[in-house]
Amino acid sequence: MVQPIPLNRALRVVKAPAHASLDDDALLAGLANRDPALGAELCHRLMHVVDGTLYRVLGGRESDHDDLVQVAFEQIVLSIQRGKFAGECSLATWASAITFNVALRAIRSRRAERKVFDASKDVEALGARVSGPRDPEAQLSSRNELDRLRHHLSQMSDKLAETLVLHDMLGCDLAETAKVVGASVAATQSRLVRGRKDLTARIQQDREAALQQRGATR
Amino acid sequence: MKNDDQEAVDLLRQMGRLGVPLLTPEREAARHERMASSVNSLLQRLDAEPAPRRLPVRTLGAVAALAASVGLWVGAHELLRAPHVAGATAASEVARVVSVSGGATLVRVGSMPSALIADQLLSAADELRSGTGARAALALSGAGKAKVEVAEDTRLRLNQHPVLAASTHEDWLDLEQGLVTLQVAKLAPGLGLAVQTPDARVIVHGTRFSVQVSQRAPSGTVTSVAVTEGRVEVDSLGRVVFLGPGEHWSSQSATPKPAPAPASGAELPPNVGPAAARVAVVSPPRTLPTSPAAHAARGSQSTLAEENRLYTQALARAGGAELPSALSDLATLIQRYPRSPLAQNARVERFRLLQQSGNGVAAAEEARRYLSEYPSGFARNEARSLALVDLKKSE
């Protein structure tokens, strides 16, 4: 005999979304039609994606962070309005890809203006940038590695860097990555392999250069 | 995947898992508002521009040759007929940077922000942002060949709307924040120059003046205009007021009255001499959003009775088919008490009444304004559908 499931187990209160409003299709249609009332909706939908991607790729929020958020949103709107977004991936993934490119250009621009990424920069010179209760030194080292990773990504070709970030950082599968970068799955797979090799080589070169420099200073 | 590459992949994954610190609710709300406003503004600008079309290369060649010959003929004709209009529209640039001191940034749609430099040409829709201690001087190429001085901590967007067929031409500056000083020669018929602030549109009729907005917040600005000489038109929430020498206007009182100086006491640039007209559009320091209880408490200290009176009077007039009066009462409520707990209701009632009166365009515009100010407001779905219906009708 089947035991009836107690109601308090079978039913539970599900909190409704705070902003149940337009779905993606309606939002995209409105943006494509240049509806000047949808800015708030778009921002509400994508702010955490844009902000998060910029934060992770740039490693923090600098003084121009809001400007970059704005640029990313403008690029997203323009890409939708120009029909570049075909709906083959989620809007969030598309926004992440565009934001990553904005961040990449910002890194290059910052590097041109000031030498942010100095190969000789010592771990200690970074200061206490990460709060970690267990192993502050290891976390500083990790932070330094991420800074170097950002530098390497900005040095790589756009195609390889974008493929790597979409697949390995943002967790898109190969098919979705291929749709966003506008290439076949096979070509995307190839880019992924080449990108990883390229990045690995840069990390190793970086490490060797640091060792040589340390030896020279002794 | 080869083991050699594992470290690179692990680093990328680590980057993807980085926690993003939350902003304070106030900063989050302010940023949301700014981005929404920026996107809406971009959509409006796109709406005003024709959609880009791609033509085959051969066709492009033929079109270019034809356009060159027609352009030469039209250009010569316009130069002979109306030099000021032809000169203003021959190039897409709307202004030139005369000088820059300190850190100022140019934000161009579709491009990364870049440093503003002297002699740089500026196009319509370009946005200037001056940092603390920065200043810039611009020369507009359009109406009146106005000279614009941009003070520190200012956000300004340049716009231009040429209409050759009617020989009209309008420049306008969207002043989101900060201070600009303009020197404008007497404008020829058909030319226009205006400064749009969050509260008002200040329309120039040949003068020298300053406009200042200290901050932009949802319904949080007050505009004051004082004129010493010249003639200025102020358009706020559909009401138009012409100001002459010695007159003063404020969006709080909405009636012209004599006043010797801008109400804010804002420091105006020294080059605005006594012989020139001065217009100062100022707003109080930005107040971050507070809780509804705090709003209510603040309101109850002084103005809640008056807010209630205006609101109930508006509803009574609307019920009695006195729509213009009702709309006017609601506008007054919003203008005088932008932080009132009733301000949102007043905004909603306005677009409902406008719709009821058959003025769909104005209703849609009011609905968009509501969405911009209250993106999560209780009537957002109603406002959105109203805005969309109007858009579909216009198509």
Contacts between the chains, C-beta under 8 A, distances in Angstrom:
chain1	res1	chain2	res2	distance
A	18	B	376	7.6
A	19	B	376	6.4
A	21	B	380	6.9
A	21	B	381	6.7
A	21	B	384	7.3
A	22	B	384	7.2
A	30	B	388	6.6
A	30	B	391	7.9
A	31	B	43	7.2
A	33	B	391	6.2
A	33	B	395	7.4
A	34	B	43	4.9
A	34	B	44	7.8
A	34	B	46	4.9
A	34	B	47	4.4
A	35	B	43	6.6
A	35	B	387	6.6
A	35	B	388	6.5
A	35	B	391	5.5
A	36	B	40	4.8
A	36	B	41	7.8
A	36	B	43	4.2
A	36	B	44	4.4
A	36	B	47	6.4
A	36	B	368	6.1
A	37	B	40	6.8
A	37	B	367	7.0
A	37	B	368	4.2
A	37	B	371	4.8
A	37	B	372	7.4
A	37	B	383	7.4
A	37	B	384	6.4
A	37	B	387	4.2
A	37	B	388	7.8
A	38	B	39	7.5
A	38	B	40	7.6
A	38	B	43	7.1
A	38	B	384	8.0
A	39	B	35	7.2
A	39	B	36	4.0
A	39	B	37	6.7
A	39	B	38	7.1
A	39	B	39	3.3
A	39	B	40	3.7
A	39	B	41	7.8
A	39	B	42	7.9
A	39	B	43	6.7
A	39	B	372	7.3
A	40	B	32	7.3
A	40	B	36	3.9
A	40	B	40	7.6
A	40	B	371	5.8
A	40	B	372	6.6
A	40	B	375	3.2
A	41	B	375	7.3
A	41	B	384	7.8
A	42	B	36	7.7
A	42	B	39	5.7
A	43	B	32	5.5
A	43	B	35	4.5
A	43	B	36	4.7
A	43	B	39	6.4
A	43	B	375	7.7
A	44	B	32	7.1
A	44	B	375	6.4
A	44	B	376	7.6
A	47	B	31	7.7
A	47	B	32	6.4
A	47	B	35	6.9
A	48	B	20	7.8
A	51	B	20	6.6
A	52	B	20	4.7
A	55	B	18	7.1
A	55	B	20	4.7
A	55	B	21	7.9
A	56	B	15	5.4
A	56	B	16	6.5
A	56	B	18	4.7
A	56	B	20	7.1
A	57	B	15	7.4
A	61	B	21	8.0
A	64	B	113	6.7
A	66	B	31	6.1
A	66	B	34	7.1
A	67	B	105	7.3
A	67	B	107	6.8
A	67	B	113	5.0
A	67	B	129	7.7
A	68	B	113	7.9
A	69	B	31	7.2
A	69	B	35	6.2
A	70	B	34	7.5
A	70	B	35	6.1
A	70	B	38	5.2
A	70	B	107	7.4
A	71	B	107	7.5
A	71	B	111	7.9
A	71	B	112	6.3
A	71	B	113	6.8
A	73	B	35	5.5
A	73	B	38	6.6
A	73	B	39	5.4
A	74	B	38	7.1
A	74	B	39	7.4
A	74	B	42	5.6
A	74	B	109	5.7
A	74	B	110	6.8
A	75	B	110	6.9
A	77	B	39	5.8
A	77	B	42	5.6
A	77	B	43	6.7
A	77	B	46	7.9
A	78	B	42	7.8
A	78	B	109	7.3
A	78	B	110	5.9
A	81	B	46	5.9
A	82	B	52	7.1
A	102	B	112	7.4
A	105	B	112	5.4
A	106	B	112	6.9
A	109	B	112	6.1
A	142	B	14	7.2
A	145	B	11	6.1
A	146	B	11	6.8
A	146	B	14	6.7
A	146	B	15	5.7
A	146	B	18	7.6
A	149	B	11	4.9
A	149	B	12	7.2
A	149	B	15	6.3
A	150	B	15	7.9
A	164	B	8	8.0
A	164	B	12	6.2
A	165	B	12	6.9
A	168	B	8	7.8
A	168	B	9	5.1
A	168	B	12	3.9
A	168	B	13	6.3
A	168	B	16	7.6
A	169	B	12	4.4
A	169	B	13	6.8
A	169	B	15	5.4
A	169	B	16	4.0
A	170	B	16	6.0
A	171	B	16	6.6
A	196	B	1	7.1
A	196	B	2	8.0
A	196	B	5	4.0
A	196	B	8	5.4
A	196	B	9	6.5
A	197	B	5	6.6
A	199	B	5	7.7
A	199	B	8	4.2
A	199	B	12	8.0
A	200	B	4	5.7
A	200	B	5	5.1
A	200	B	7	6.7
A	200	B	8	4.7
A	203	B	7	6.5
A	203	B	8	6.2
A	203	B	11	7.7
